[in-house]
Amino acid sequence: MAVTITQEPQKYTPSDNPIVFVFKQPLTVSGNTKYNVSFVINIFVNGAEIGTFEVFPELSTSYHFGKIDLSDKVRAYISNHAVYNSTASPTFLYDTQNYVKTYITIYEKYSVNANVSPTKQPTGVTSVTIIPFKASLSRTEFATWDYSIHKKGSFAKRFLTDRNYITSGGAVIYTETEKKGGTTILSWFDNSDLDTPTNYKVVFNYLIPSGNVTQTTTFTSSDQGAISALRFNMQEQLDLGNITQSTYDNCTGVQIAVQNTSDISIMGLYVITYSDVCFDKGANLLWLNKYGSYDNFRFTYNSRYKAKIESKSFIKRQGEWNALTDTYNVNNNTFGKIDYLKTITKQLELSSDWLDETTQNWLVQLYESPLVYLNEGTEVENVVITDSAYQIKQSEHDELFNEVVNIEFTDKKSITL
């Protein structure tokens, strides 16, 4: 009996959490005790071998048991989910490309004489193909991780976000308030080696007082990947000619439904309500969340712009020569400390509207994100959260909270003499 794999990761598994395979081999072969036992493991990423590792048994009871964690070996091959489709922008339905497909082949290695060097056996066992994707969950979240919750298939399936939702008749319904210039990105588990890609569609129902307008876009197999994404922005839809100016001007919200070709929902419903621009003087943040997708939030209160100024200077003594008159001017007006370089870094303070406990507890995840964008219209600009701590707030007697976030722009303006 050769190697047997006894434990495997889930089909979709977070890249920055343990990706552990457990395996075993018998204590004997043809009645002979094995010595100098180990496992030789070849690791493959997207069909190419990236390395060979030798693992020694960690437990020897009725079998020799070993394990390997692929996390630190494959995550270097996984990049973050792009905000825009990197291959066919401005296509707004796209493969996220923030994952790899990986598997291992395991061989026995042993000798039947303790004094003889072990030999790798010619026949190995190959694991199933799994899909590590760019994500990082807490210990408790990883312990209860179930990828099937986010795999398209019914209206009870959830997008790759912790944004709050409600259920109605078994359907998952997300709601958010946004400005028409804001960007929303929704991601879900789509196709893999074991799935046959089939066309499905995204239905946009634009809510207009005089009568709703429906737009349907087919999600073809060429758009799909193991993880697929939808990027929605009203301005982008207008620029692409998918809606008219009248629809844009009069729309009060939009319902987004992912459906199969038989008009049956295969993901939860996402509903966006547009804020009253007269009372919205804030800004929109878009950030990489722990599932490798993006969350967004509109800070509706007045944004406060600031600047951090850093100077480099030198000391110039009083008096200077005039080469044109061959005289020395004792009373020149440029002396003392002089700045010769100023670097200006823009900063912005954002304030939310009143939040309930659930929304505030979700929103503070943006402090942990390594990638945050300030979003206005179809433009996004990389920024850095400068707050070094956050507080998860709890309600008492239906209290509401607001959240203040400080950001710093990554582009710096310099002025030199």
Disulfide bonds with the S-S distance in Angstrom:
none
